[in-house]
Amino acid sequence: MAFTNPEPDEICRILRGIRTIAVVGLSPNPSRPSFRVAQAMQGYGYRIVPVRPQIPEVLGEKAYPDLESLPFKVDMVDVFRAAGHVPAIVASCIALGIPRLWLQEGVIHEEAAQRARAAGITVVMDRCMWRDRASLCRETA
């Protein structure tokens, strides 16, 4: 069975229900998409936790070399890595009991996404978290 993303209203519920996002592959370079997306999500009030080896901090938050090094639970993992890295990230999410996984636009790995979903993880794949937060979860006056 082919992977399908949650419906737009469910994606909005997911984004409204989380507070802490571990961003795997978050670059300290302000011109990179991962930095811009993470910074925008901080602007929405999310705590961004950088996951990238050999970087001490990004966006004012301490960086960790891998998901296993996080000293606290996160609500979601957001992935800015090449698709070939996704199976290992999924294995970490399963082992750590992380309930939600977001694979950014262009990050596609059907088999790993299905494996995560089979383990009870809510998965969104090949979508931009920032764009979805802005367009699907508009604040009402």
Secondary structure, 3 states (H helix, E strand, C coil): CCCCCCCHHHHHHHHHCCCEEEEECCCCCCCCHHHHHHHHHHHCCCEEEEECCCCCEECCEECECCHHHCCCCCCEEEECCCHHHHHHHHHHHHHHCCCEEEECCCCCCHHHHHHHHHCCCEEEECCCHHHHHHHHCCCCC
